[in-house]
Amino acid sequence: MNAKPDGLTAPLPADEAREAIERFHRDGFAVVRGVLGREECEFLRRRTDEIADDPAAAVQTGGSGLFILRDPEKRDIAFARLFIREPILSLVRAILGPECRFCAQNVIRSNPGFAISHWHVDDILEYPLPPEVPSWDARTNLPVMWMSVQMPLSDVMTLESGPTEVVRGSHRAGRLPANENPVYQGRAAEPVFCRAGDIYLFNHQVWHRGRPNTSANTRYLMQLQFGRGGSIAHRLQRAERTPELDRILEGADPALVEIMVGAPMHSAPGHHNQL
């Protein structure tokens, strides 16, 4: 597909969307080109830097060369609007369901020499298998409870620029990567090369890492994370904070409060642990 210079703002044609979703389920990721325009990416990089310079910003640092800007959607609506940007939203809905919702957002900025370079899956291994079972059947799609849309805001077109590396199909492995040179069913690691504004739909269970950035440029990668909505997600929420429940839990064992509502009793009522 030929991307517009100013990016995309409409759902993909049906055949292109179907192909992207099939690649996501088969390989664990799927690239879509030219979703954001170059000027948008430049603006988002600049706002990332400006927000990160604010001492009140939620920034996780890793030495002097790597930081993760947490919750940029709380600082500028331009970040939040990306969650309803097309073709992002329609593709995510096709995977997670029509009631999918915001889960998290961050921007990873890697200066030369830095990356999250160890092989891993995000959070926990969700569908483990015993050693005697080699993998999940490739004829079925494993359930996806949440997913990321990875959005490079700078060009990542060479190995030196620190691309995400993945082992294609390894979200079906049912186990963690065994070493720093992982191979799954004969497939070794491969880079995901993208220009600023491309995106890739990403299954967080695929074996992956960020290759170290050995270029002279800073690498910017935004992550939009969506959780599944509907009755399944409702089952995963803690109890709703109401005045009645607060009275019941007043003075209760802190372990019970944590299990029920996940927050101290002085917190404001409302839903907690939203996906």
HUKA-V497956 format. One record per residue. PHI is phi as a letter, one per 40 degrees, with the letter a starting at -180 (* if undefined). OMEGA is omega in degrees with one decimal (999 if undefined). Layout:
# HUKA-V497956
((PHI/OMEGA) (PHI/OMEGA))
This chain:
# HUKA-V497956
((*/177.0) (c/-177.0) (c/173.1) (c/178.9) (d/-178.4) (c/176.8) (g/-177.0) (b/179.4) (b/-178.3) (b/176.1) (d/175.6) (c/168.8) (d/-171.1) (d/-177.3) (c/178.5) (c/177.7) (c/179.8) (c/179.3) (c/179.7) (c/-178.7) (c/176.9) (c/177.7) (c/178.2) (d/-178.1) (c/-177.8) (c/-170.5) (b/-175.8) (g/176.4) (a/178.1) (a/-178.5) (c/171.7) (b/-171.4) (c/167.0) (g/-179.0) (c/176.0) (b/175.4) (c/-177.9) (c/-179.6) (c/175.7) (d/-178.9) (c/177.7) (c/178.5) (c/-177.7) (c/173.9) (c/-179.1) (c/179.3) (c/175.1) (d/-179.3) (c/-179.5) (c/-179.4) (c/-178.0) (c/178.3) (c/178.8) (c/-179.8) (d/-179.6) (c/-177.9) (c/178.0) (c/-176.3) (b/173.2) (b/-176.3) (b/174.3) (b/-170.6) (g/-179.0) (c/-170.8) (b/-178.2) (b/169.7) (a/176.4) (b/176.1) (c/-179.3) (c/170.0) (f/177.8) (c/178.9) (c/177.7) (c/-174.3) (b/-178.8) (a/-177.0) (c/177.9) (d/176.2) (c/-177.3) (c/-176.5) (c/-179.1) (c/-179.5) (c/176.2) (b/179.6) (c/171.9) (c/8.6) (c/-176.5) (c/-171.2) (c/-178.3) (c/177.2) (c/179.4) (c/177.9) (c/178.9) (c/179.7) (c/-173.4) (c/-176.1) (h/-172.9) (c/-178.5) (c/179.3) (d/-172.7) (a/173.8) (d/176.9) (b/178.0) (a/175.7) (a/173.5) (a/172.5) (b/176.7) (c/177.9) (b/-177.5) (b/173.2) (c/179.0) (d/177.6) (g/-174.0) (b/176.2) (a/166.8) (c/-160.5) (b/177.3) (c/-179.5) (c/-173.8) (a/160.0) (b/-177.7) (c/179.0) (g/-176.7) (b/172.2) (c/-169.7) (c/-175.3) (b/-176.5) (c/177.2) (b/174.5) (c/-174.9) (d/-175.8) (c/177.5) (b/-169.8) (c/-178.1) (a/170.7) (c/-177.3) (c/-177.8) (c/179.1) (c/179.4) (b/176.1) (c/177.2) (c/178.0) (d/177.5) (b/-178.6) (c/173.9) (a/-176.8) (a/176.8) (b/165.2) (b/-178.5) (c/-172.3) (b/175.6) (c/176.8) (b/174.0) (b/179.7) (c/176.0) (b/-169.9) (b/178.0) (b/176.1) (c/-178.6) (c/-176.9) (c/171.4) (g/179.4) (c/164.7) (c/173.7) (b/-177.4) (b/169.1) (b/-172.4) (d/175.7) (g/-172.8) (c/173.6) (c/176.6) (c/-171.8) (c/-177.5) (g/179.9) (a/178.5) (c/174.7) (c/-171.8) (c/-176.6) (a/-177.5) (c/172.6) (b/-170.3) (c/175.8) (b/178.0) (b/-180.0) (f/177.6) (g/-178.5) (b/177.6) (c/-177.5) (c/175.2) (a/179.9) (c/172.9) (b/-178.5) (c/-178.9) (a/167.8) (c/177.4) (d/180.0) (g/168.8) (c/173.3) (b/166.1) (b/172.1) (c/-166.7) (b/172.3) (c/-173.8) (c/178.4) (c/176.8) (c/178.0) (c/-175.7) (a/173.3) (a/168.5) (c/177.2) (c/179.9) (d/178.3) (c/179.6) (b/177.3) (c/177.0) (c/-173.9) (b/175.8) (c/178.4) (b/178.2) (b/177.1) (b/175.6) (c/176.4) (b/169.4) (c/-178.2) (b/-177.5) (b/174.3) (b/179.3) (c/177.8) (b/176.2) (g/-171.0) (c/-180.0) (c/179.1) (c/178.9) (d/178.4) (c/-175.7) (c/-178.5) (c/173.0) (c/-178.1) (c/176.7) (c/177.5) (c/176.0) (b/175.6) (d/-179.2) (c/-179.6) (c/177.5) (d/178.8) (c/179.4) (c/-173.1) (c/-179.3) (d/179.9) (g/-178.2) (c/175.7) (d/180.0) (d/178.2) (c/177.6) (c/178.6) (c/179.2) (c/-180.0) (c/-173.9) (c/-171.3) (b/173.2) (g/-178.5) (a/175.4) (d/-175.1) (c/179.7) (c/178.9) (c/179.5) (c/177.7) (d/178.2) (i/179.1) (c/179.0) (b/-179.8) (f/178.3) (c/178.0) (c/999))
